[in-house]
Amino acid sequence: MKFKAEIDVMPLDALLNPQGKAVTNSMKNIGLSEIDGVRIGRHVRLFVEAESQDIAEHKVEEACKKLLANQIMESYTFTISIV
């Protein structure tokens, strides 16, 4: 079976997020001062060929831990669906 994984990688809350801070400051400049606390990360979509959803989840977890997220500075979440 083929599965699609949608992965969100975000900087840990305890760390500075310069991009998010710049966007937060820009919100005030364009009249959206109600918006605050912007944090910017990245979104990854990938496809996995696996015999079951459990195996696909294991493969995505492994990819996140080994390559897609730096666990010292980032956290990640993902969802998996059948294609």
Backbone bond lengths (Angstrom), bond angles and torsions (degrees), N, CA, C in turn:
res aa  C-N    CA-C-N  psi(-1)  N-CA   C-N-CA  omega(-1)  CA-C   N-CA-C  phi
1 M - - - 1.448 - - 1.530 109.37 -
2 K 1.314 113.45 155.29 1.454 119.20 178.52 1.527 109.20 -110.48
3 F 1.329 115.63 133.87 1.453 122.79 -178.91 1.523 109.75 -121.87
4 K 1.335 114.59 149.78 1.461 120.80 174.63 1.524 107.43 -111.50
5 A 1.328 116.14 130.97 1.456 121.65 176.58 1.522 109.01 -111.35
6 E 1.324 115.71 133.43 1.466 123.40 174.60 1.525 105.67 -113.20
7 I 1.327 116.33 115.45 1.462 122.34 -172.79 1.525 109.86 -117.49
8 D 1.326 116.29 131.73 1.462 121.92 174.47 1.522 108.40 -113.36
9 V 1.318 115.58 125.64 1.468 122.24 178.64 1.528 106.91 -115.44
10 M 1.343 115.32 125.04 1.457 120.51 -176.57 1.522 110.36 -130.16
11 P 1.339 117.06 147.68 1.463 118.93 174.10 1.529 109.41 -65.56
12 L 1.318 116.47 146.74 1.455 120.45 177.88 1.528 110.13 -60.65
13 D 1.321 116.45 147.10 1.465 121.18 -177.54 1.526 112.68 -59.99
14 A 1.324 116.96 -30.20 1.465 120.83 -177.77 1.529 112.80 -73.63
15 L 1.332 117.36 -12.57 1.464 120.94 -177.01 1.521 111.46 -99.50
16 L 1.318 115.48 151.34 1.454 120.76 174.66 1.520 109.44 -65.59
17 N 1.329 115.89 150.21 1.458 122.16 176.70 1.522 107.57 -131.83
18 P 1.354 117.38 84.62 1.469 120.79 -174.42 1.530 113.65 -56.11
19 Q 1.327 117.78 -38.68 1.466 119.64 179.19 1.526 110.45 -64.12
20 G 1.311 115.70 -44.46 1.460 119.63 179.01 1.516 111.86 -63.13
21 K 1.324 116.53 -39.90 1.475 120.60 178.94 1.528 110.10 -63.60
22 A 1.331 117.22 -42.36 1.468 120.89 179.30 1.528 110.33 -62.61
23 V 1.328 117.08 -42.04 1.465 119.94 179.26 1.526 110.29 -67.78
24 T 1.329 117.23 -40.92 1.465 120.40 177.03 1.522 110.56 -57.24
25 N 1.335 117.05 -46.35 1.466 120.88 178.99 1.524 111.53 -63.91
26 S 1.315 117.11 -37.10 1.467 120.83 179.66 1.524 111.81 -68.20
27 M 1.309 117.44 -29.39 1.471 120.42 178.34 1.528 110.04 -58.71
28 K 1.317 116.43 -40.43 1.471 120.63 178.98 1.527 110.31 -63.66
29 N 1.340 116.36 -37.78 1.463 121.05 -178.15 1.517 113.00 -68.54
30 I 1.329 117.46 -24.16 1.469 119.62 -179.20 1.530 112.20 -105.73
31 G 1.334 115.21 17.81 1.458 119.40 174.26 1.515 115.19 83.52
32 L 1.329 117.83 19.59 1.461 121.20 179.41 1.527 110.38 -117.47
33 S 1.319 115.95 52.63 1.468 120.75 -175.85 1.525 112.81 -66.08
34 E 1.336 117.14 -13.64 1.465 120.41 178.08 1.528 112.19 -71.12
35 I 1.329 116.65 -18.61 1.464 121.33 -178.71 1.519 108.67 -90.19
36 D 1.329 115.68 129.06 1.460 121.13 -175.31 1.534 108.94 -146.69
37 G 1.302 116.44 161.11 1.460 121.31 173.09 1.522 114.75 70.13
38 V 1.314 118.29 33.25 1.460 121.61 179.63 1.525 109.54 -67.88
39 R 1.324 116.16 133.98 1.462 122.20 174.09 1.525 106.45 -128.55
40 I 1.311 116.06 134.77 1.458 120.85 -176.48 1.524 109.42 -114.50
41 G 1.311 114.82 130.32 1.458 122.48 176.54 1.519 108.48 -128.76
42 R 1.341 115.60 -143.51 1.462 118.74 177.33 1.521 110.30 -145.09
43 H 1.312 113.85 158.31 1.459 121.95 -179.29 1.525 107.65 -119.38
44 V 1.331 116.54 132.04 1.462 122.13 179.57 1.520 108.00 -124.25
45 R 1.332 116.38 132.71 1.462 121.17 173.34 1.514 107.04 -118.25
46 L 1.322 115.47 134.01 1.460 119.45 177.47 1.516 109.66 -145.57
47 F 1.322 115.31 165.35 1.458 121.37 -179.79 1.524 108.94 -118.19
48 V 1.338 115.19 142.83 1.460 121.76 -177.27 1.518 108.41 -129.52
49 E 1.307 115.96 130.36 1.458 121.40 171.92 1.525 106.42 -94.54
50 A 1.342 117.06 118.54 1.463 121.03 -176.96 1.530 109.84 -151.30
51 E 1.329 115.32 159.24 1.467 120.75 -178.94 1.525 112.48 -74.66
52 S 1.346 117.27 -26.20 1.458 120.51 -179.09 1.524 109.83 -150.01
53 Q 1.328 115.23 167.34 1.461 119.43 178.61 1.525 110.78 -67.09
54 D 1.321 117.46 -35.24 1.469 120.18 177.87 1.526 111.52 -60.65
55 I 1.316 116.34 -42.92 1.471 119.99 178.91 1.524 110.00 -66.91
56 A 1.329 117.06 -41.89 1.472 120.62 178.29 1.528 110.29 -60.94
57 E 1.331 117.34 -43.23 1.465 120.54 178.52 1.525 110.98 -61.75
58 H 1.317 115.99 -40.75 1.472 119.79 178.67 1.526 110.62 -62.33
59 K 1.317 117.41 -42.96 1.468 121.56 -179.84 1.533 111.21 -64.83
60 V 1.323 117.08 -41.79 1.467 120.68 179.16 1.526 110.00 -66.67
61 E 1.318 116.86 -42.54 1.468 121.03 177.09 1.528 110.16 -57.46
62 E 1.314 116.17 -44.15 1.470 121.14 179.39 1.530 110.89 -63.54
63 A 1.329 116.77 -43.05 1.471 120.40 178.69 1.523 111.17 -62.27
64 C 1.321 116.64 -40.69 1.465 120.52 179.11 1.524 111.02 -64.31
65 K 1.308 116.15 -46.86 1.463 120.13 -177.37 1.527 112.69 -67.71
66 K 1.340 116.94 -38.03 1.460 120.22 -173.87 1.527 114.60 -90.27
67 L 1.349 117.67 -23.06 1.457 118.11 -171.80 1.528 115.06 -140.48
68 L 1.311 117.86 -44.55 1.461 120.00 -168.30 1.525 114.79 -81.14
69 A 1.329 118.02 -26.40 1.467 120.68 -178.13 1.519 109.94 -131.32
70 N 1.310 115.50 138.84 1.460 121.93 172.75 1.525 105.92 -90.73
71 Q 1.318 117.14 102.75 1.460 121.05 -171.55 1.524 114.06 -66.49
72 I 1.311 118.06 -13.25 1.457 120.92 175.61 1.532 109.68 -74.05
73 M 1.339 116.64 -33.11 1.460 121.00 -173.96 1.526 114.26 -118.29
74 E 1.336 117.72 -11.14 1.458 120.13 -172.41 1.529 111.28 -134.96
75 S 1.325 114.11 155.50 1.459 120.71 170.56 1.526 106.96 -118.39
76 Y 1.320 116.96 164.60 1.453 119.93 179.00 1.530 110.13 -145.82
77 T 1.319 113.81 153.29 1.453 122.21 172.20 1.510 106.82 -136.57
78 F 1.329 116.88 155.72 1.461 119.06 177.32 1.514 111.11 -151.67
79 T 1.322 113.78 157.25 1.452 121.96 171.94 1.519 107.49 -125.96
80 I 1.318 115.31 151.56 1.460 120.51 179.73 1.519 108.18 -128.90
81 S 1.328 115.18 137.18 1.472 120.22 176.04 1.520 109.13 -136.77
82 I 1.304 115.04 155.63 1.466 120.98 177.54 1.516 108.42 -77.42
83 V 1.322 116.33 136.51 1.466 121.20 179.23 1.520 108.76 -90.86
